[in-house]
Amino acid sequence: MQTEKNKIALVTGANTGVGFQIAKALAESNYTVYVGARNLEKGGNAAAQLGKNAVAIELDVTKQDTINAAAKEIQEKHGKLDLLVNNAGISHAGKPGRTVEEVVAANRPSVVSLKEMRTVWETNVFGVVAVTQAFLPLLKSARAPRIVNVSSGLGSLTLGMDPNNPYRSHYDVVYGASKAAMNAITVAFAIELEESNIKINAVSPGYTATALNNFQGTDTVEEGSKEPVRVALDESGVTGQFTGPNQEHYPW
């Protein structure tokens, strides 16, 4: 069992993209970082790049047995979790390599495949609830526990209804609506946990070039990870907020 001085973090979907950058920053801040990955080999390769403070752990947010096994492993080794970053997410479940425009067109509410919608929501929505539920007991054992949900500006219903929003046309019922649902889950947990010491916030990396958007994003993963990292490391007690690049407060 490690001491209070050893801070423990888990980042889901941490073997690539923004999740990897978040894990990197946490490892550099002397956290023991569990690199959650569906594929343990890929997680191991990522952890090897991150150095001695990183540990690969198999975790598929759509498979309860891997969630339970990960929670048990961290419980047995550390007895607590200081930080949970729900980063794992997918933008679509169709043919890989499609442009953002192709994905958006296929996922409009009038034509969307319900199978694809369910697949994405299983990761982006139900997966967040499943992982959070499993790790709440460990978070309750930490001094300043936090949950960070990596969302998207597309998750803001207010911004979605703003005609001046340049990304408004990208809103769909697969990815965009899943992030709105994630935000709603963030609010629900924030309300339930407001009398506890567990803080939870949503954060958007911005339009970051990752596999989520076929690398068409305008920002690098290094730029996109800045706000998620800031929120993850913030022990001030802030909770129930939704922020984006440059610490901008987004409307729900």
C-alpha positions in Angstrom: 0.0 0.0 0.0 1.4 3.4 -1.0 1.4 6.5 1.2 -0.7 9.6 0.8 2.3 11.3 -1.0 1.9 8.9 -3.9 -0.8 10.2 -6.1 -2.6 7.7 -8.3 -4.3 8.5 -11.6 -6.2 6.5 -14.2 -6.6 7.8 -17.7 -8.9 5.8 -20.0 -8.0 5.6 -23.7 -4.5 6.8 -22.8 -2.4 4.9 -25.3 -2.8 7.6 -28.0 -3.9 11.2 -28.8 -5.0 13.6 -26.0 -5.2 10.7 -23.5 -1.5 10.0 -24.0 -0.6 13.6 -23.5 -2.7 13.8 -20.3 -0.9 10.7 -19.0 2.4 12.1 -20.0 1.8 15.4 -18.0 0.6 13.5 -15.0 3.6 11.2 -15.1 5.9 14.2 -15.3 4.0 15.6 -12.2 5.0 12.5 -10.3 1.7 10.7 -10.4 1.6 7.0 -10.8 -0.4 6.9 -14.0 -2.4 3.9 -15.1 -2.6 4.0 -18.9 -6.0 2.5 -19.7 -6.1 0.8 -23.1 -8.4 -1.8 -24.7 -5.3 -3.4 -26.1 -2.8 -4.2 -23.4 0.1 -4.4 -25.8 -0.6 -0.9 -27.1 -1.0 0.3 -23.5 2.3 -1.3 -22.7 4.1 0.5 -25.6 2.6 3.8 -24.5 3.6 3.2 -20.8 7.1 2.4 -21.9 7.3 5.8 -23.7 6.0 7.6 -20.6 8.6 6.1 -18.2 8.8 4.6 -14.8 5.7 6.5 -13.4 3.4 4.9 -16.0 1.7 1.5 -15.7 -0.3 -0.1 -18.5 -3.7 -1.6 -17.6 -6.3 -3.3 -19.7 -9.5 -1.4 -19.7 -12.3 -1.5 -22.3 -15.0 0.9 -21.1 -17.6 -1.2 -22.9 -16.6 -4.4 -21.0 -17.6 -4.5 -17.4 -15.2 -7.3 -16.6 -12.1 -5.3 -17.6 -13.4 -2.3 -15.6 -13.9 -4.4 -12.5 -10.5 -6.1 -12.9 -8.8 -2.7 -13.3 -10.6 -1.3 -10.2 -9.5 -4.4 -8.2 -5.9 -4.1 -9.3 -5.6 -0.5 -8.3 -7.5 -1.2 -5.0 -5.1 -4.0 -4.1 -2.0 -2.0 -5.0 -2.9 1.4 -3.7 -6.2 1.4 -1.9 -7.2 4.7 -3.5 -7.5 6.7 -6.7 -6.7 10.4 -6.7 -7.7 11.2 -10.2 -9.9 9.6 -12.8 -9.8 10.9 -16.4 -12.6 9.6 -18.5 -10.9 10.2 -21.9 -11.8 7.1 -23.9 -14.1 8.1 -26.8 -15.0 7.3 -30.4 -16.6 9.6 -33.0 -18.1 6.9 -35.2 -18.2 3.2 -35.7 -18.2 3.0 -39.5 -15.6 2.6 -42.1 -12.2 4.0 -40.9 -10.4 6.8 -42.8 -13.6 8.7 -43.7 -13.3 12.5 -43.6 -15.2 14.5 -41.0 -17.6 15.7 -43.7 -18.4 12.1 -44.7 -19.0 11.1 -41.1 -21.2 14.1 -40.4 -23.3 13.4 -43.5 -23.8 9.8 -42.5 -24.7 10.6 -38.9 -27.4 13.2 -39.5 -30.5 12.3 -37.5 -32.6 11.7 -40.5 -30.3 9.0 -41.9 -28.2 7.7 -39.1 -27.7 4.1 -38.4 -29.0 3.3 -34.9 -26.5 0.5 -34.6 -23.7 3.0 -35.1 -25.3 5.4 -32.7 -25.6 2.7 -30.0 -22.0 1.7 -30.5 -20.6 5.2 -30.0 -22.9 5.9 -27.0 -21.8 2.6 -25.4 -18.3 4.1 -25.2 -18.9 7.8 -24.8 -21.9 7.7 -22.5 -22.5 4.4 -20.8 -18.8 3.7 -20.5 -18.3 6.9 -18.6 -21.0 5.9 -16.1 -19.7 2.4 -15.7 -16.1 3.4 -15.1 -17.1 6.2 -12.7 -19.3 3.9 -10.7 -16.5 1.3 -10.4 -13.9 3.8 -9.2 -16.0 5.9 -6.8 -15.1 3.8 -3.8 -11.4 4.3 -4.5 -11.9 8.0 -5.1 -13.6 8.4 -1.7 -10.4 7.2 -0.1 -8.2 10.0 -1.6 -7.5 13.4 0.0 -8.5 15.5 -3.0 -10.2 13.2 -5.5 -11.2 14.5 -9.0 -13.0 13.2 -12.0 -12.3 14.8 -15.4 -14.6 14.0 -18.3 -13.0 14.8 -21.6 -15.9 16.3 -23.6 -16.2 18.5 -26.7 -17.4 21.9 -27.5 -20.0 20.1 -29.6 -21.5 18.9 -26.3 -22.7 22.4 -25.6 -26.4 22.7 -26.5 -26.2 26.4 -26.2 -23.3 26.7 -28.6 -25.0 24.3 -30.9 -28.0 26.7 -31.3 -25.7 29.7 -32.0 -25.8 30.5 -35.7 -22.4 32.1 -35.4 -20.8 28.8 -34.2 -18.6 27.6 -37.1 -18.9 24.0 -35.9 -22.7 24.0 -35.7 -23.1 22.0 -38.9 -21.0 19.2 -37.3 -23.6 18.5 -34.6 -25.0 15.1 -35.0 -26.8 12.5 -32.9 -23.9 10.1 -32.8 -20.8 12.0 -31.5 -22.1 15.5 -30.8 -25.2 14.3 -28.9 -23.1 11.7 -27.0 -20.9 14.5 -25.7 -24.0 16.5 -24.7 -25.1 13.3 -22.8 -21.7 13.1 -21.2 -22.0 16.6 -20.0 -25.4 15.8 -18.6 -23.8 12.9 -16.7 -21.1 15.2 -15.4 -23.8 17.5 -14.0 -25.7 14.6 -12.5 -22.6 13.3 -10.7 -21.6 16.8 -9.6 -25.0 17.3 -8.0 -24.9 13.9 -6.2 -21.3 14.3 -5.1 -21.5 18.0 -4.0 -21.6 17.1 -0.3 -18.6 14.8 -0.8 -14.9 15.7 -1.4 -15.1 14.3 -5.0 -15.0 17.0 -7.6 -16.0 16.4 -11.2 -15.6 18.7 -14.3 -16.0 18.4 -18.1 -13.4 19.8 -20.4 -13.0 20.2 -24.1 -9.6 19.9 -25.8 -10.8 22.0 -28.7 -10.6 20.9 -32.4 -7.5 18.7 -31.9 -6.0 16.6 -34.7 -6.6 13.0 -33.6 -8.0 9.8 -35.0 -11.4 11.0 -33.8 -11.6 13.5 -36.7 -9.3 11.7 -39.2 -6.5 14.1 -38.0 -8.4 17.1 -39.6 -8.4 19.1 -36.4 -6.7 22.5 -36.3 -4.8 22.1 -33.0 -2.0 19.7 -32.1 -2.5 17.1 -29.3 0.0 19.1 -27.3 -2.2 22.2 -27.6 -5.4 20.2 -27.1 -4.2 18.6 -23.9 -3.3 21.8 -22.1 -6.8 22.5 -20.6 -7.5 18.9 -19.7 -4.2 18.7 -18.0 -4.8 22.0 -16.1 -8.2 20.7 -14.9 -6.8 17.3 -14.0 -4.1 18.9 -11.8 -6.4 21.4 -10.2 -6.9 20.6 -6.5 -8.7 23.8 -5.6 -12.1 22.2 -5.2 -13.7 23.5 -8.3 -16.6 21.3 -9.5 -19.4 21.2 -12.0 -17.7 23.3 -14.6 -17.3 22.9 -18.4 -14.2 24.6 -19.8 -12.3 24.6 -23.1 -9.0 26.0 -24.5 -7.5 29.0 -22.8 -9.7 28.2 -19.7 -12.8 29.5 -21.5 -16.0 28.6 -19.7 -18.5 26.9 -22.0 -22.2 27.0 -21.5 -23.9 23.7 -20.9 
